[in-house]
Amino acid sequence: MFLGVLDDGTVLGVPKKAASDMVKNFIKVMSNPALFSPTIYLIPEIIKYDENRIIIHIHIPVSAEVHSYKKVIYDRVDDADVKVTATSQIASMYIRKQNTFTEKRIYPYAKMEDLKLDLLPKIRIMAQNHAGGKHPWSDMNDEELLKSAGLYGRDITTGAEGYNLAAIMLLGKDDTILNVAPTYATDALVRKINVDRYDDREVIKTNLIDSYNMLIEFGKKNLPDKFFLDDTINKSLRNTIVREMVSNTLMHREFSSSYTAKFVIEKDKMYVENASRATRQGNITLEELEPNPKNPVIANFFRNIGYADQLGSGVRNLFKYSRLYSGEDPEFIKGDIFKIIVPLNEKYSFDYQESVTTEKTGNASEKTGNASEKTGNALEETGNISKETARRFKMYYEKLANLGVTEKNIDNINFVYDKAGSDNPFGQSDVQKWLNCSKWKATNVMNEMKKAEILYKVKGYGPGKYKFIEEIHPF
C-alpha cells in the first residue's frame, strides 16, 4: 500500500508535517481490537520520493488469520471488497488459510496451564516499550492477550476450538512442546578447531521466546564484538547480526518437519539453517527480495515485542551490517532447507578500514599510484592482468574504494575489466563464468560496479548487457 500515490502511479505525496502523525494514527487503528479482530501489526515506512514529495509505504503480508473489520468479514473478488456472511463462505476462507500455515493447527485439549504464563508480564512490558509507551496488550488479561495475538481460535471446518501450534511454540512448556513437536530443536554449535564435531554446543528445545534469548547469548559468547560507531553512537554489529539470524530461523521454520535447525559458528562464516516451505529455489538478493512469511502469527508476535522488524527488513539489515562486520555480503539460500550464511573475518575492522581509506584518499596520486599493489589478490593469484589493464584500472579503483567496496570485490572487478575491456558488452552470466562463482556472487559484483557508476547499459546485445565507462579516464 502506498499513501500519496494515485491508482495510475502518479505521485502526489503526503504533507510532510502530517506524515509522522499519519503513521502513528495508522498503527493505532490497526492495533485497535474494537476495529480489527485479530489485530494486525504493520509498520508504515516514510520514503523521500524527491526533494518536494514524500510517500508512505506499508507492506501487508499474507496472514494466517481471517480478519474482521468492525465485526464484518470481507473477501477480495477482483477489485471489489465483498462482505462475507454465509457460514460456507467463511469456512472456505479458513480452509484457504489453514492449508497454508501449519502454525494454525488447533489443539483442542491444550489448556492455559500448558503455557508458560509467567512470560506474559514481561511480554506486555516489551510490547509497550516497543510501541513507544502504549500497547493494547497492556490493558488485556492473559486470555484476551492470547486471543488478540491470534494464538487461540476455532477451526471452522471441524469445529475444534483451542490454542494453536503458534501458541504452543511461542509460550509452551517444554513437555507440551515435546508432545506436539517431538523433533523440534535448535542445535547451536561452534566449529573453529574441531570442525568434524564441535568446540562448544547447546541443544535448545524450549519455547521460542526463551530460545531467542538463549541463542542470542550463545552468539555473544562465541563471536567478537568489533568496535563500530554509527554516527556518534557505539553500535554492536555482532548483536545486530545475531539478532536478525536468530529471529529469522525461529520465526520462519516449518515446525511439522523433523529437520533439526542449526546455528553454526565456524572460523570463516556462521550460518543458520532450518526446514522451510519454499515457493521457489535459489538465492535471494536485495533486488529480488519478496517478503513471504512462513508463520505470520509467530512473526506478528515477534514484531509486537521487538524481536523482529517489518518483513524484509531483516534481509536488508544483514546485507548492511555484514558488510560492516566482515567486509563481505551475506548469502540467503531459499529451498526446502532455508539457509543464511554470514562471512566472518577476524582481521577485518570497518573502523580501522575506514581510517586507512581516509588516509589513502588524502592523496589520490599515492592511493592509485600502483594499481597492481592495490588490487593485490587478483594480480598475484591470476598473473594474467596486463600492465596496461592495471594502469587503466586506477580511476575505477578510486571510485570503488571511495564507496567502501572491499578489496576482494575490487580484485574481482579488476579481473572482470581485464576480461571485458572497455569495448566488449558483458552481463551477470559472463561475470559468473570469468570468476567461476555463484550467480549470487556475480550479481553482487555487478551491483557494486553499477553503484560506483563505472558501467553503462547497452542495447542490441540482449538483455542485461553493460560496458565499462571509458570516458572517466584521462587518456
Secondary structure, 3 states (H helix, E strand, C coil): CEECECCCCCECCECHHHHHHHHHHHHHHHCCCCCEECCCCCCCEEEECCCCCEEEECCCCCCCCCCEECCEEEEEECCEEEEECCHHHHHHHHHHHHCCCHHHCEECCCCHHHECHHHHHHHHHHHHHHCCCCCHHHHCCHHHHHHHCCCEEECCCCCCEEEEHHHHHHHECHHHHHHHCCCCCEEEEEECCCCCCCCEEEEECCCHHHHHHHHHHHHHHHCCCCCCEECCEECCHHHHHHHHHHHHHHHCCCCCCCCCEEEEEECCEEEEEEECCCCCCEEECCCCCCCCCCCHHHHHHHHHCCCCCCCCHHHHHHHHHHHHHHCCCCEEEECCEEEEEEECCCCCCHHHHHHHHHHHHCCHHHHCCCHHHHCHHHHHHHCCCCHHHHHHCHHHHHHHHHCCCCHHHHHHHHHHHHHHCCCCCECHHHHHHHHCCCHHHHHHHHHHHHHCCCEEECCCCCCCCEEECHHHCCC
